[in-house]
Amino acid sequence: MSTNNGRETLEQAGAYRIDELELISSSGVRADKFAKKVMSFQIHESIFTSNISGGIIVTDTDNLPMNMPITGQDYVKIKLSTPGIEEKPIFDHVFCVNQLVNRNDISTGAQGYTLLFESPETLLNERVKVKRSYTDTTSNIIESVLRNNLKSQKDIILEETNGVRKFVCPYLKPYTFLKHLKRESISKGGSPNYLFFENSRGYSFVTTDYLYEQPRKIDLQPSDKVLLPHSGRNVEQDLKNIISEMRKKKIKTRIKARIRKNKQIINKRLNNFFDWVKGAELVSLNECNTNEDPVRSELDNDFRTSYGRKIYGVKYKNEIHAIMCFAFTNHIPKTVKELDDFSKDAFLQSALRDQKVGQIAIAYTVWSKKKGGGKLIVKEVFKMIKKSNHLNRLVTLSPLTEMATKFHLRNKAKLISVNETTQNFEYIK
């Protein structure tokens, strides 16, 4: 920087002035003269990441970690401006300090360390879940999640999406749900290439076409006439063509590498899976170790075997490697209490009719002791349901957990209902 009539002027591109650099504890206490302790800092933002992150390298003679404990609920305020430009700051954000790393003694009474930070929304993303259904455009849903679930007050640039869609979010982290919405979005101009990212101006949910169409902020002119383009040459179009070809080659390379890697992973998994499942069989059990049940260990064996309820296991070499428990009903329950009542009612009806209990098999818990066991028992139970002459549906009564959601979606079940404390998936014949 230099001065002109007492005013700072910009000498080179990228120059900045630090207006504020503060460390604030969770109780609101500001670290004394923190900016003078900072050796350097980095701020990372990308169109391929959901949030801003960074790190501050500190030389500390006051032992801040002891006198002002870093608890993971502390904040860093960073405010930067461009010299000579009296407009709003180019960067003005508050971040959460999430980690202190690389702590070392560098001299007597002095230590160095790095404070890692990220946007507050990222911290909140780890603490909350989205559990509701939406009927709206994906751009409006994304804005709703940012405002209501992540409590963000930052500016949001939204490129409106085409068409109203229905989405059911089964207890996912906000960023995970937003990534799903991004993949399902198409702009009104017909572009599916949406990006979701945060930069110094806030959040953006826009297509690559939108970014390419933005006007240039600065036109740079070459000073050497040798570098001037030949008459009639469209330099801007040439640049676009070069970028387009580079993107195509990069995407093709990534796709080929991903295909090779996926093939290797699939082949390895298949080989490992068929090593033991070939001789496995589905068996009916009189009891199971309920303490092993990660979902509903409170339900005893009497509950699991009365009123026509069944316990099935995958057996291999005289060992049970996976277990699934069922009740048989004529209606889909939303709670364990309804499961109990509906299965009792179906059992009593069958006693008066044909001894065939219920039309719907309700899987209310499943767990595996061996890799591949969960997938196998779902497959074998599904085959059993198909062969049945009175059961016509296989539905779950699952907990509202990310693990349960991923398990059933991975095994090609369809989410049909999100309830207050449970969710129902159906395996379609």
Order of alpha helices (4+ residues) and beta strands (2+ residues): beta-beta-beta-alpha-beta-beta-alpha-beta-beta-beta-alpha-beta-alpha-beta-beta-alpha-beta-beta-alpha-alpha-beta-alpha-beta-beta-alpha-beta-alpha-beta-beta-alpha-beta-beta
